[in-house]
């Protein structure tokens, strides 16, 4: 596999407020190989020394929908590849639990 001098960078933000998401995971997956980073205090990320090939870009952050996109890095890809991503807050649907209590007979504890 050829190494290219490709560098991907950008900013991860909240889709509604446009606020940066600090510590969001940005991962490029290729053939079970991971190359990634976490965003800084301004929501910026940088992934350097990206090889030529096809990747799945995955961006995740707790409480937000995971973003996935196919990325193809080839000879025509600019050396500085910028991709800003805005994540949406996830709508969690949880199971309903019913808690009940009853007064039973008293037992002696020994």
C-alpha contacts under 8 A as a table, 3 or more apart, distances in Angstrom:
res1	aa1	res2	aa2	distance
1	X	51	X	7.00
1	X	52	X	7.18
2	X	51	X	5.95
2	X	52	X	6.14
3	X	49	X	6.83
3	X	50	X	6.62
3	X	51	X	4.42
3	X	52	X	6.44
4	X	49	X	6.26
4	X	50	X	5.97
4	X	51	X	5.14
4	X	52	X	6.19
5	X	48	X	7.59
5	X	49	X	5.42
5	X	50	X	6.72
5	X	51	X	7.86
5	X	79	X	6.02
6	X	48	X	6.44
6	X	49	X	5.63
6	X	50	X	5.22
6	X	51	X	7.33
6	X	77	X	7.64
6	X	78	X	7.07
6	X	79	X	4.50
6	X	80	X	6.12
6	X	81	X	7.10
7	X	46	X	7.03
7	X	47	X	5.77
7	X	48	X	4.39
7	X	49	X	6.06
7	X	50	X	6.35
7	X	79	X	6.05
7	X	80	X	5.15
7	X	81	X	6.01
8	X	46	X	5.76
8	X	47	X	5.21
8	X	48	X	6.43
8	X	50	X	7.89
8	X	80	X	6.11
8	X	81	X	4.64
8	X	82	X	5.73
8	X	83	X	7.21
9	X	44	X	7.21
9	X	45	X	5.39
9	X	46	X	4.35
9	X	47	X	6.33
9	X	80	X	7.57
9	X	81	X	6.38
9	X	82	X	5.00
9	X	83	X	6.20
9	X	84	X	7.83
10	X	44	X	5.60
10	X	45	X	5.69
10	X	46	X	6.97
10	X	82	X	5.28
10	X	83	X	4.89
10	X	84	X	4.66
10	X	85	X	7.57
11	X	20	X	7.28
11	X	39	X	7.68
11	X	42	X	7.69
11	X	43	X	5.15
11	X	44	X	4.28
11	X	45	X	6.20
11	X	83	X	7.27
11	X	84	X	4.77
11	X	85	X	6.35
12	X	20	X	5.97
12	X	21	X	5.82
12	X	24	X	7.27
12	X	39	X	7.33
12	X	43	X	5.15
12	X	44	X	6.45
12	X	45	X	7.79
12	X	84	X	6.01
12	X	85	X	4.98
12	X	86	X	5.73
12	X	87	X	7.23
13	X	18	X	5.35
13	X	19	X	5.33
13	X	20	X	4.25
13	X	21	X	5.19
13	X	43	X	6.51
13	X	85	X	6.45
13	X	86	X	4.72
13	X	87	X	6.23
14	X	17	X	5.59
14	X	18	X	4.86
14	X	19	X	5.34
14	X	20	X	6.36
14	X	21	X	6.52
14	X	86	X	5.38
14	X	87	X	5.23
14	X	88	X	6.34
14	X	89	X	7.61
15	X	18	X	5.56
15	X	86	X	4.62
15	X	87	X	5.20
15	X	88	X	5.33
15	X	89	X	7.88
16	X	88	X	7.30
18	X	86	X	7.48
20	X	41	X	7.65
20	X	42	X	5.58
20	X	43	X	4.49
20	X	44	X	7.96
21	X	24	X	5.97
21	X	39	X	7.23
21	X	41	X	7.83
21	X	42	X	7.39
21	X	43	X	5.00
21	X	61	X	7.82
22	X	38	X	7.91
22	X	39	X	5.56
22	X	40	X	5.64
22	X	41	X	5.20
22	X	42	X	6.60
22	X	43	X	5.11
23	X	38	X	5.04
23	X	39	X	4.71
23	X	40	X	6.16
23	X	41	X	7.54
23	X	43	X	7.32
23	X	61	X	7.59
24	X	38	X	5.29
24	X	39	X	5.28
24	X	43	X	7.50
24	X	59	X	6.96
24	X	60	X	5.90
24	X	61	X	4.89
25	X	36	X	7.36
25	X	37	X	6.06
25	X	38	X	4.59
25	X	39	X	6.74
25	X	58	X	7.84
25	X	59	X	5.51
25	X	60	X	5.23
25	X	61	X	6.39
26	X	36	X	5.45
26	X	37	X	5.45
26	X	38	X	5.91
26	X	39	X	7.48
26	X	45	X	7.46
26	X	57	X	7.25
26	X	58	X	5.93
26	X	59	X	4.59
26	X	60	X	6.80
27	X	34	X	6.50
27	X	35	X	5.70
27	X	36	X	4.06
27	X	37	X	6.49
27	X	57	X	5.77
27	X	58	X	5.20
27	X	59	X	6.38
28	X	34	X	5.80
28	X	35	X	5.21
28	X	36	X	5.89
28	X	55	X	5.94
28	X	56	X	5.64
28	X	57	X	4.57
28	X	58	X	6.35
29	X	32	X	6.25
29	X	33	X	5.60
29	X	34	X	4.78
29	X	35	X	6.59
29	X	55	X	5.41
29	X	56	X	5.15
29	X	57	X	6.46
29	X	58	X	7.73
30	X	33	X	5.18
30	X	34	X	6.67
30	X	53	X	7.94
30	X	54	X	6.71
30	X	55	X	5.00
30	X	56	X	6.73
35	X	47	X	7.49
36	X	47	X	6.27
37	X	45	X	6.78
37	X	46	X	7.16
37	X	47	X	6.75
38	X	45	X	6.41
39	X	42	X	7.42
39	X	43	X	4.87
39	X	44	X	5.02
39	X	45	X	4.72
40	X	43	X	5.17
40	X	44	X	5.44
40	X	45	X	6.61
41	X	44	X	7.43
47	X	50	X	7.25
51	X	73	X	7.31
52	X	72	X	7.69
52	X	73	X	4.95
52	X	74	X	5.28
52	X	75	X	7.52
53	X	72	X	5.80
53	X	73	X	5.17
53	X	74	X	6.37
54	X	70	X	7.20
54	X	71	X	5.88
54	X	72	X	4.43
54	X	73	X	6.25
55	X	70	X	5.77
55	X	71	X	5.08
55	X	72	X	6.18
55	X	73	X	7.86
56	X	68	X	6.72
56	X	69	X	5.72
56	X	70	X	4.58
56	X	71	X	6.02
57	X	67	X	7.86
57	X	68	X	5.51
57	X	69	X	5.14
57	X	70	X	6.06
57	X	71	X	6.55
58	X	66	X	7.00
58	X	67	X	5.67
58	X	68	X	4.65
58	X	69	X	6.79
59	X	66	X	5.80
59	X	67	X	5.04
59	X	68	X	6.56
60	X	64	X	7.08
60	X	65	X	7.09
60	X	66	X	4.76
60	X	67	X	6.52
61	X	64	X	5.55
61	X	65	X	7.56
61	X	66	X	7.09
63	X	89	X	6.03
63	X	90	X	5.71
64	X	87	X	6.32
64	X	88	X	5.61
64	X	89	X	4.24
64	X	90	X	4.50
65	X	87	X	6.49
65	X	88	X	5.76
65	X	89	X	6.07
65	X	90	X	4.83
66	X	87	X	7.54
67	X	87	X	7.02
73	X	76	X	7.84
73	X	77	X	5.81
74	X	77	X	5.41
77	X	81	X	7.31
78	X	81	X	5.80
